[in-house]
Amino acid sequence: MLIVFTRSIIIYFFLLIAMRLMGKKQLGELQPFEFAVTLIAAELACIPMSDTQVPVLYGLVPIFTLFVVEFTITKIVKHSIRMRKLINGKPVIVITPDGIDYEAINKLDMTIHDIMEAIRSKNYSSPAELEWAIVETNGDMSVVPKTENRGVTLGDLNLQSMPAVLPYSVICEGKLMRQNMQRSGFDESKLEKILKKYDYGLRDILLLLVKIDGNFYLQPKHGKYISGKVDDIEDIEAERKQI
């Protein structure tokens, strides 16, 4: 038991030193090749810790080799843009001023749920609030909010803040989310009016967000997003009937 304890301490400190030498990225968000190195190093460290028949050196040498490989790749990537793109990949723009780029998220094998989760993690509730959104090479999403959604706060203007209104996904990738529709107070008649006005079918819609206050965000699979208020569409329909 004492031998296992001693071997574990030796390997732990060696692995800790190696990870520190690999740089800050190993302690934060990892690039793909860095993540692979971290997983392999963890597996190599476990073998001599648990199996006393395996010499400690058999664990230390592979970990040191991985450190050398990772250090070499990091230097190559740092000085070569072509190798950086080959090994790390390149950022992908998933939201533009026109809305969500359906082709881009398909290439990344991402869903609308993934996009919305990433947006919410950045403290935004709708793609309509963003000018750009970029999926970085480490999988994180960077966002550039629209001018009206950044900079000055209500506190700076001495204005009383209003409670945030959370949007509900009524249509997601061509599928109707009936439970969310009920929660938002949205009904099928309102949905039909929106689809009819903009000449879209259910399968043409990538995302439809609706707020309780009646505001909506409509992102077709192809084309620019549309935002507005349901009541405005109803008013237009009422005027047409009167005419």
Helices and strands as residue ranges (DSSP letters): H 2-21, G 24-27, H 32-50, H 57-79, H 81-88, E 92-96, E 99-100, H 102-107, H 112-121, G 127-129, E 130-135, E 141-145, G 147-149, E 168-172, E 175-176, H 178-183, H 188-198, G 202-204, E 205-210, E 215-220, E 226-229, H 230-242
